[in-house]
């Protein structure tokens, strides 16, 4: 017979610092010294599908991707870094049209810093609003969990007294 040992779960967590997301993103597991990747390698590194990578290129989210002499796409480390940023922007809920606009602004050069700043600032405001909503939702869940935890303990105590 296997005995499972459980430990109590606390519902309160220590507050996390506000700048947790400001750490640099983890690097893709790329081979050292390599700067040319096939689409299947990029799929393995990023978890994106080949269809998604081609679509990103078609809509202008990815800048021109180099091609081999046989016409196969060849992605660089810079492309992988860009895909990492795009992944973060997707997680923020930024609309694809805004991501494409951001990509266009980057390609236009340094003169677009102000517009890029405004676009990212608006996205940050949206993310903060969503985080606040999720924190409120989490507080409701925590209260419900505490209620049911207390109710379960009371019923267990009552059952012990009547037994």
Backbone bond lengths (Angstrom), bond angles and torsions (degrees), N, CA, C in turn:
res aa  C-N    CA-C-N  psi(-1)  N-CA   C-N-CA  omega(-1)  CA-C   N-CA-C  phi
1 X - - - 1.444 - - 1.524 109.15 -
2 X 1.316 116.32 132.06 1.459 122.05 179.90 1.515 108.70 -95.60
3 X 1.327 115.33 131.71 1.457 120.74 177.57 1.516 107.60 -107.17
4 X 1.313 115.15 123.28 1.455 119.86 177.74 1.508 109.52 -93.32
5 X 1.288 115.81 129.60 1.453 120.39 177.13 1.516 108.22 -99.68
6 X 1.307 115.58 129.11 1.459 119.39 179.19 1.510 109.86 -114.22
7 X 1.298 113.92 153.18 1.459 119.13 175.77 1.508 107.91 -117.64
8 X 1.315 117.54 147.35 1.460 118.92 -179.17 1.524 111.08 -63.26
9 X 1.301 115.01 143.50 1.460 121.59 177.91 1.518 107.86 -100.65
10 X 1.315 115.61 129.39 1.459 118.80 177.41 1.516 108.58 -91.54
11 X 1.319 116.09 144.73 1.455 119.65 -179.71 1.515 111.69 -92.42
12 X 1.297 117.54 -13.12 1.464 120.23 178.75 1.510 109.08 -99.52
13 X 1.308 114.71 136.36 1.452 120.39 178.04 1.518 108.49 -119.17
14 X 1.315 114.09 151.08 1.466 118.34 177.00 1.517 108.69 -64.90
15 X 1.316 117.96 141.45 1.464 119.18 179.06 1.520 110.61 -62.43
16 X 1.312 115.13 142.65 1.456 119.51 178.19 1.514 108.52 -95.47
17 X 1.315 116.47 147.14 1.460 118.61 179.30 1.525 110.71 -62.73
18 X 1.309 116.13 148.60 1.462 121.62 -176.50 1.523 112.32 -66.39
19 X 1.336 117.87 -23.51 1.462 119.47 -175.01 1.523 112.86 -98.98
20 X 1.329 118.22 23.42 1.454 121.93 -179.73 1.526 111.03 -57.61
21 X 1.319 117.20 -36.19 1.466 120.87 -177.08 1.524 112.77 -82.19
22 X 1.323 117.34 -2.87 1.453 118.86 -177.52 1.529 112.30 -84.89
23 X 1.323 116.52 -5.57 1.462 118.98 177.24 1.517 109.17 -67.00
24 X 1.329 117.36 149.39 1.461 118.33 179.96 1.528 109.94 -62.46
25 X 1.326 116.71 146.75 1.466 119.05 -178.76 1.516 110.47 -67.28
26 X 1.326 116.88 152.59 1.459 118.75 177.00 1.521 109.65 -64.34
27 X 1.299 115.89 144.43 1.462 120.82 -178.87 1.526 109.96 -73.71
28 X 1.327 115.05 149.71 1.447 119.46 173.41 1.525 107.86 -68.00
29 X 1.319 117.96 147.74 1.470 119.57 179.48 1.527 110.55 -75.09
30 X 1.315 115.08 75.58 1.459 120.87 -176.22 1.521 110.30 -97.15
31 X 1.311 116.19 145.26 1.468 118.50 175.63 1.524 110.38 -64.36
32 X 1.312 116.76 138.78 1.459 121.03 178.05 1.528 110.06 -61.97
33 X 1.327 114.67 137.55 1.454 120.24 175.56 1.513 115.00 80.22
34 X 1.330 117.78 -2.11 1.460 120.15 -179.45 1.515 109.84 -99.17
35 X 1.332 116.62 140.30 1.455 120.59 177.82 1.526 110.91 -142.66
36 X 1.311 116.30 32.41 1.456 120.91 177.21 1.516 107.55 -148.59
37 X 1.340 115.56 119.08 1.456 120.75 -173.60 1.518 110.32 -129.61
38 X 1.317 115.71 142.82 1.459 120.78 174.84 1.520 108.64 -77.71
39 X 1.313 115.67 167.10 1.455 119.81 179.55 1.531 110.56 -62.56
40 X 1.337 117.53 -35.69 1.476 119.41 179.62 1.529 111.10 -68.37
41 X 1.328 117.58 -33.73 1.464 119.68 175.78 1.533 110.77 -67.75
42 X 1.331 116.72 -40.37 1.466 120.58 178.84 1.524 110.00 -65.71
43 X 1.315 116.69 -38.01 1.467 120.63 175.39 1.536 109.56 -58.09
44 X 1.328 116.28 -44.87 1.466 120.36 -179.95 1.524 111.78 -66.30
45 X 1.323 118.24 -38.36 1.462 121.75 -178.64 1.522 112.36 -71.42
46 X 1.337 116.39 -37.52 1.462 119.93 -169.06 1.523 114.69 -104.28
47 X 1.323 117.37 -23.50 1.454 119.96 -174.49 1.519 112.90 82.68
48 X 1.324 117.32 -2.05 1.458 121.12 175.45 1.525 108.82 -77.95
49 X 1.313 116.79 158.05 1.460 119.40 175.79 1.523 109.87 -87.25
50 X 1.309 115.60 160.21 1.470 120.43 176.27 1.529 109.58 -61.25
51 X 1.318 116.90 -37.58 1.463 121.09 177.95 1.533 110.36 -59.92
52 X 1.337 116.45 -44.77 1.469 120.62 179.46 1.515 110.88 -63.00
53 X 1.324 118.15 -42.27 1.467 121.19 178.73 1.523 111.19 -61.70
54 X 1.321 116.82 -42.82 1.464 120.25 178.66 1.531 110.59 -65.96
55 X 1.341 116.12 -39.78 1.458 120.97 178.69 1.524 110.96 -63.57
56 X 1.353 117.18 -44.17 1.468 120.95 176.72 1.525 110.38 -55.24
57 X 1.319 116.31 -41.69 1.467 120.40 179.87 1.539 110.30 -67.83
58 X 1.315 116.05 -43.32 1.465 121.09 -177.74 1.532 112.51 -63.19
59 X 1.345 118.43 -39.14 1.472 120.75 -177.43 1.520 112.65 -87.21
60 X 1.326 117.68 -3.94 1.458 120.14 177.25 1.521 114.24 93.14
61 X 1.312 116.89 10.01 1.465 119.29 177.49 1.530 110.58 -75.44
62 X 1.298 116.28 -29.22 1.469 122.08 173.79 1.517 107.32 -107.78
63 X 1.324 115.30 137.05 1.467 117.86 175.91 1.518 108.18 -72.56
64 X 1.291 116.23 -178.10 1.463 121.31 -177.68 1.531 110.46 -52.77
65 X 1.308 115.21 126.63 1.467 121.09 177.27 1.526 107.50 -97.20
66 X 1.328 115.09 130.42 1.466 119.43 178.80 1.527 110.12 -61.60
67 X 1.315 114.96 157.94 1.462 121.55 178.66 1.530 108.92 -127.00
68 X 1.325 114.24 148.50 1.465 119.61 174.71 1.533 108.72 -76.87
69 X 1.316 116.86 175.23 1.468 120.08 179.76 1.529 111.54 -63.67
70 X 1.335 117.22 -18.62 1.465 121.26 178.09 1.527 112.13 -95.71
71 X 1.335 117.24 3.12 1.458 120.96 177.11 1.523 115.12 91.13
72 X 1.339 117.69 2.08 1.465 120.17 179.23 1.531 110.00 -78.05
73 X 1.327 114.75 141.11 1.465 119.77 177.88 1.530 109.82 -62.85
74 X 1.328 114.79 140.51 1.463 122.02 176.20 1.517 107.55 -129.02
75 X 1.310 116.33 111.23 1.462 122.54 -178.37 1.519 109.68 -92.15
76 X 1.319 115.99 146.45 1.469 122.04 179.74 1.528 109.55 -105.12
77 X 1.328 115.76 171.76 1.467 120.14 174.97 1.532 110.46 -59.79
78 X 1.315 116.23 -36.23 1.469 119.98 177.83 1.536 110.47 -62.44
79 X 1.346 116.57 -39.33 1.466 120.39 176.43 1.530 110.70 -63.01
80 X 1.313 116.34 -41.42 1.471 119.93 178.86 1.526 111.08 -65.43
81 X 1.329 116.83 -38.92 1.475 119.62 175.72 1.526 110.19 -62.07
82 X 1.332 116.68 -41.51 1.461 120.62 178.83 1.529 110.35 -63.07
83 X 1.335 116.64 -43.30 1.467 120.12 178.83 1.525 111.38 -62.21
84 X 1.324 116.68 -33.71 1.463 120.14 176.51 1.532 109.74 -64.16
85 X 1.323 117.20 -44.32 1.463 120.86 177.50 1.525 110.62 -63.11
86 X 1.319 117.30 -44.50 1.460 120.86 178.79 1.529 110.15 -58.88
87 X 1.326 116.51 -40.15 1.463 120.15 177.10 1.516 111.62 -60.51
88 X 1.315 116.95 -41.07 1.473 121.03 177.47 1.526 110.81 -65.60
89 X 1.318 116.35 -42.54 1.463 119.93 178.69 1.528 110.76 -63.32
90 X 1.326 117.29 -38.66 1.471 120.57 176.12 1.521 110.24 -60.76
91 X 1.330 116.80 -42.24 1.469 120.58 -179.97 1.524 112.11 -63.46
92 X 1.318 116.78 -26.82 1.463 119.11 178.67 1.522 111.76 -74.05
93 X 1.326 116.17 -15.09 1.454 119.68 -175.72 1.518 112.36 88.99
94 X 1.318 117.12 9.06 1.469 120.39 178.84 1.527 108.83 -59.86
95 X 1.326 117.39 130.97 1.465 119.81 177.71 1.530 111.36 -61.11
96 X 1.320 116.37 148.28 1.462 121.43 -179.40 1.529 110.25 -57.45
97 X 1.314 117.01 -39.40 1.473 119.58 179.94 1.528 110.75 -59.52
98 X 1.335 117.15 -38.84 1.469 120.32 178.02 1.521 111.11 -69.92
99 X 1.329 117.15 -35.57 1.466 119.60 177.17 1.527 110.07 -65.71
100 X 1.320 116.23 -41.27 1.463 120.02 178.07 1.527 109.61 -64.57
101 X 1.322 117.81 -42.04 1.470 121.16 177.36 1.532 110.08 -60.50
102 X 1.323 117.11 -43.41 1.466 120.98 177.95 1.534 109.80 -59.55
103 X 1.333 116.85 -44.78 1.470 120.66 179.20 1.531 110.72 -60.89
104 X 1.331 116.64 -41.35 1.467 120.18 177.71 1.520 110.86 -61.99
105 X 1.329 116.04 -42.82 1.470 120.41 179.99 1.527 110.81 -62.99
106 X 1.316 116.96 -41.12 1.471 120.34 178.30 1.525 109.41 -60.63
107 X 1.315 116.64 -44.48 1.479 120.40 -179.50 1.525 111.69 -65.78
108 X 1.356 117.06 -28.70 1.466 120.13 -179.55 1.529 112.28 -72.92
109 X 1.333 117.70 -19.72 1.459 119.21 174.21 1.520 115.31 107.58
110 X 1.334 113.59 -170.71 1.460 122.27 -172.49 1.525 113.93 -63.11
111 X 1.300 117.71 -23.85 1.468 120.07 -177.80 1.523 112.25 -67.31
112 X 1.330 117.38 -9.90 1.468 120.91 -177.67 1.530 112.95 -101.33
113 X 1.319 117.14 10.69 1.473 119.76 -178.63 1.529 111.95 -53.70
114 X 1.308 117.88 -43.81 1.457 120.97 -177.52 1.521 112.23 -61.15
115 X 1.326 116.28 -45.02 1.460 119.98 -179.83 1.533 111.14 -67.96
116 X 1.330 116.00 -37.86 1.476 119.44 176.78 1.518 110.13 -63.31
117 X 1.329 115.37 -42.98 1.464 120.85 178.67 1.526 110.20 -56.96
118 X 1.333 116.89 -48.52 1.468 121.21 -178.78 1.522 111.32 -61.61
119 X 1.316 116.92 -42.07 1.457 121.21 -179.97 1.528 111.31 -62.98
120 X 1.333 116.17 -45.36 1.461 120.11 179.98 1.533 111.69 -70.79
121 X 1.316 116.48 -35.80 1.466 120.78 178.12 1.535 110.36 -63.61
122 X 1.325 117.05 -42.86 1.473 120.68 177.85 1.530 110.21 -62.99
123 X 1.321 116.55 -40.25 1.462 120.51 178.72 1.524 110.44 -64.53
124 X 1.333 116.28 -41.29 1.461 119.67 178.53 1.523 110.82 -62.17
125 X 1.339 117.95 -40.97 1.463 120.55 177.24 1.528 110.61 -60.08
126 X 1.333 116.41 -43.10 1.470 120.37 178.50 1.529 111.15 -62.44
127 X 1.328 116.32 -43.00 1.466 120.38 179.98 1.529 110.36 -63.32
128 X 1.319 116.66 -43.92 1.466 119.35 179.36 1.526 111.55 -62.59
129 X 1.322 117.08 -38.50 1.468 120.54 177.27 1.526 110.37 -64.39
130 X 1.332 116.71 -41.65 1.472 120.06 178.07 1.519 111.18 -65.76
131 X 1.327 117.09 -38.90 1.469 120.55 177.61 1.517 110.02 -62.00
132 X 1.326 117.60 -42.42 1.471 121.33 178.75 1.530 110.18 -61.97
133 X 1.331 116.53 -42.97 1.465 119.84 177.48 1.523 110.86 -61.77
134 X 1.326 116.45 -43.14 1.462 119.96 179.58 1.525 111.51 -66.37
135 X 1.333 117.60 -36.28 1.462 120.07 177.03 1.523 110.79 -64.69
136 X 1.325 117.14 -40.56 1.466 120.59 175.58 1.525 110.66 -62.23
137 X 1.315 116.07 -43.79 1.463 121.12 178.64 1.516 110.72 -62.83
138 X 1.314 117.04 -41.65 1.457 121.38 178.22 1.521 110.92 -63.08
139 X 1.323 117.30 -39.42 1.460 120.59 178.06 1.525 110.97 -62.06
140 X 1.324 117.26 -39.73 1.469 120.47 176.81 1.516 110.00 -63.27
141 X 1.335 116.81 -46.39 1.464 120.33 177.91 1.522 111.67 -59.66
142 X 1.331 116.94 -43.67 1.460 120.71 179.15 1.520 111.12 -59.72
143 X 1.353 116.87 -42.65 1.472 119.81 178.70 1.521 110.66 -63.88
144 X 1.324 117.84 -42.57 1.463 120.75 179.79 1.527 111.06 -65.11
145 X 1.304 116.32 -42.77 1.468 120.30 178.92 1.519 109.98 -62.58
146 X 1.321 117.29 -43.34 1.460 121.03 178.34 1.534 110.32 -62.40
147 X 1.332 117.18 -42.08 1.455 121.25 178.50 1.522 110.56 -58.25
148 X 1.335 116.37 -50.15 1.461 119.42 -178.23 1.521 111.96 -69.04
149 X 1.306 117.09 -32.84 1.465 120.62 176.16 1.521 109.92 -64.09
150 X 1.336 116.73 -46.39 1.468 121.09 178.41 1.519 110.66 -63.85
151 X 1.330 117.53 -43.23 1.460 121.37 -179.02 1.527 110.82 -63.23
152 X 1.317 117.06 -39.27 1.462 121.14 178.95 1.521 110.54 -65.18
153 X 1.335 116.63 -41.54 1.466 119.89 178.08 1.518 111.66 -64.99
154 X 1.318 116.72 -41.59 1.473 120.14 179.47 1.515 109.84 -62.81
155 X 1.306 118.08 -45.46 1.471 120.94 179.71 1.516 111.22 -64.41
156 X 1.322 117.29 -39.28 1.467 119.99 178.32 1.531 109.83 -64.65
157 X 1.318 116.94 -40.68 1.468 121.42 178.93 1.520 110.56 -64.59
158 X 1.340 116.85 -43.08 1.460 121.13 178.72 1.516 110.49 -64.15
159 X 1.340 117.51 -38.81 1.455 120.85 179.43 1.529 110.61 -65.47
160 X 1.334 117.26 -37.01 1.472 120.80 177.47 1.520 111.37 -65.33
161 X 1.341 116.38 -39.27 1.476 120.12 -179.01 1.516 111.55 -68.27
162 X 1.308 117.71 -34.94 1.460 119.96 -177.22 1.522 111.50 -85.58
163 X 1.295 118.82 -12.11 1.474 120.99 -178.34 1.504 112.72 -81.09
